Amino acid sequence: MFDNTHLATALLEPLETTVVAGSAAPAAIRDFFKSGNGVRFSSIFGEFKSRFFDKIEKARPDVAYRKYRLLSIAPDSPIISELGGEDQVEGSVAAALALVRQQGRGERGFLQTNGYANIFYARDRKGALCAIRIGWAEDGWVLDAIPVKDPVAWNGKHEIFCPVSGLTAG
């Protein structure tokens, strides 16, 4: 008799990749939200502000991000595990916000703008790994941060974004 109890079910379907340009200078996260930057924000939740507004990220090289379609409802832990662990999923808030800037008014692009979330992982100013939820509402971008230790489960309409090494856009 065949025992399939040890077969893993894939949670994620790999989609396309893109390269986010690096920055030669440190990035103060708060500066992304200044007026006149071409990005329309609808709501920035207090949890995101308290965890990231006072964070300054180091200068960074260009980085490729791959997006994945979430195939079933899942909390962060199995998603992170499938992607290779916390070290593999951790990206920068500045890179995620650079992608938002490319679609500042909700234009079509690499991020989905259909009301479902684009999920990135980054460490807050105290070092806790958080899921950064970025989504387009009718009147602008919505941002929130949820510690990965919280039992939030994401539905299959959300997309997960992970930095990848050795890849080019496509």
C-alpha positions as CSV (number, residue, x, y, z in Angstrom):
1,M,0.0,0.0,0.0
2,F,1.3,3.5,-0.9
3,D,1.8,5.9,2.0
4,N,1.3,9.5,0.9
5,T,1.4,11.1,4.4
6,H,4.9,12.5,3.8
7,L,4.2,14.1,0.4
8,A,4.3,17.9,0.7
9,T,1.7,20.0,-1.1
10,A,3.1,23.1,-2.7
11,L,1.6,26.3,-1.4
12,L,3.1,28.6,-4.0
13,E,3.2,28.8,-7.8
14,P,6.1,30.8,-9.1
15,L,5.2,33.6,-11.4
16,E,7.3,36.3,-13.0
17,T,10.4,38.1,-11.6
18,T,11.5,41.7,-11.8
19,V,14.6,43.6,-10.8
20,V,14.4,46.5,-8.3
21,A,17.1,49.1,-8.7
22,G,19.4,49.4,-5.8
23,S,20.2,52.6,-3.9
24,A,23.6,54.1,-3.2
25,A,22.4,55.8,-0.1
26,P,20.6,54.6,3.0
27,A,16.8,54.9,2.8
28,A,14.7,56.5,5.6
29,I,11.3,54.7,5.2
30,R,9.4,57.7,6.4
31,D,10.7,59.7,3.4
32,F,8.7,57.4,1.0
33,F,5.5,59.0,2.3
34,K,6.3,62.6,1.7
35,S,3.9,64.4,-0.6
36,G,4.9,65.0,-4.2
37,N,6.5,61.6,-4.7
38,G,3.9,60.5,-7.3
39,V,2.3,57.8,-5.1
40,R,-1.3,58.0,-3.8
41,F,-1.7,56.4,-0.4
42,S,-5.2,55.6,0.9
43,S,-4.3,54.2,4.3
44,I,-1.2,53.5,6.2
45,F,-2.0,51.4,9.3
46,G,-0.6,52.3,12.7
47,E,1.2,49.0,13.0
48,F,3.2,49.8,9.8
49,K,4.0,53.3,11.1
50,S,5.1,52.1,14.5
51,R,7.3,49.4,13.1
52,F,8.8,51.0,10.0
53,F,8.5,54.8,9.9
54,D,11.6,55.3,12.1
55,K,13.6,52.6,10.3
56,I,16.6,53.5,8.1
57,E,17.7,50.8,5.7
58,K,21.3,50.5,4.4
59,A,22.1,51.2,0.8
60,R,21.4,48.1,-1.3
61,P,22.4,46.6,-4.6
62,D,19.9,45.8,-7.4
63,V,17.7,42.8,-6.3
64,A,15.5,40.5,-8.2
65,Y,12.0,39.7,-6.7
66,R,10.0,36.7,-7.7
67,K,6.3,36.7,-7.1
68,Y,4.3,33.6,-6.2
69,R,0.6,32.9,-6.4
70,L,-0.6,31.5,-3.1
71,L,-2.5,28.3,-4.0
72,S,-4.4,27.8,-0.7
73,I,-5.1,29.5,2.6
74,A,-2.0,29.6,4.7
75,P,-0.3,31.5,7.6
76,D,3.2,32.9,7.2
77,S,5.1,30.0,8.7
78,P,4.5,27.4,6.0
79,I,4.9,30.0,3.3
80,I,8.3,31.1,4.7
81,S,9.3,27.5,5.1
82,E,8.4,26.6,1.5
83,L,10.5,29.6,0.3
84,G,13.6,28.4,2.2
85,G,13.3,30.1,5.6
86,E,13.4,33.6,7.1
87,D,16.8,34.4,5.7
88,Q,15.5,33.7,2.2
89,V,12.3,35.7,2.3
90,E,13.6,38.7,4.1
91,G,13.8,41.7,1.8
92,S,13.8,45.5,2.3
93,V,10.9,47.8,2.8
94,A,12.6,50.3,0.5
95,A,12.6,47.7,-2.4
96,A,8.9,47.0,-1.8
97,L,8.1,50.7,-1.8
98,A,10.2,51.2,-4.9
99,L,7.8,48.8,-6.7
100,V,4.8,50.8,-5.3
101,R,6.4,54.0,-6.7
102,Q,6.5,52.4,-10.2
103,Q,2.7,52.0,-10.0
104,G,2.0,55.1,-7.9
105,R,-1.5,55.7,-9.1
106,G,-2.6,52.1,-9.3
107,E,-1.4,51.5,-12.8
108,R,-1.0,47.9,-14.0
109,G,2.4,46.4,-13.4
110,F,4.3,43.9,-11.3
111,L,2.2,44.4,-8.2
112,Q,-1.4,43.4,-8.4
113,T,-3.9,46.3,-8.1
114,N,-7.1,44.2,-7.9
115,G,-7.8,44.8,-4.2
116,Y,-5.8,41.7,-3.0
117,A,-2.6,42.0,-1.1
118,N,1.0,41.9,-2.3
119,I,2.9,40.3,0.7
120,F,6.6,41.1,1.3
121,Y,8.7,40.1,4.3
122,A,11.0,42.5,6.1
123,R,12.4,43.1,9.6
124,D,11.1,46.1,11.5
125,R,13.2,48.6,13.4
126,K,13.5,46.2,16.4
127,G,14.4,43.1,14.2
128,A,11.1,41.3,14.2
129,L,10.2,39.7,10.8
130,C,6.9,41.1,9.6
131,A,4.6,40.5,6.6
132,I,4.2,43.8,4.8
133,R,0.7,43.9,3.3
134,I,0.5,46.3,0.3
135,G,-2.7,46.5,-1.6
136,W,-4.5,48.9,-4.0
137,A,-7.9,50.3,-2.9
138,E,-10.0,52.5,-5.1
139,D,-8.4,55.6,-3.7
140,G,-4.8,54.6,-3.2
141,W,-2.3,52.2,-1.7
142,V,-2.9,50.6,1.7
143,L,0.0,49.4,3.8
144,D,0.1,47.3,7.0
145,A,2.6,45.2,8.9
146,I,1.8,42.0,10.7
147,P,4.4,40.1,12.7
148,V,4.9,36.6,11.2
149,K,4.3,35.2,14.7
150,D,0.6,36.3,14.5
151,P,-1.7,33.5,13.3
152,V,-3.0,35.5,10.3
153,A,-3.8,33.3,7.3
154,W,-3.6,34.6,3.8
155,N,-6.1,33.6,1.2
156,G,-5.3,32.3,-2.3
157,K,-5.9,35.7,-4.0
158,H,-2.8,37.3,-2.4
159,E,0.6,37.2,-4.0
160,I,3.8,36.6,-2.1
161,F,7.1,38.3,-3.1
162,C,10.5,37.0,-2.3
163,P,14.0,38.3,-3.2
164,V,16.0,35.8,-5.2
165,S,19.6,35.7,-6.1
166,G,21.1,34.8,-9.5
167,L,17.9,35.7,-11.4
168,T,17.1,38.3,-14.0
169,A,13.7,39.8,-14.7
170,G,11.3,37.8,-16.8
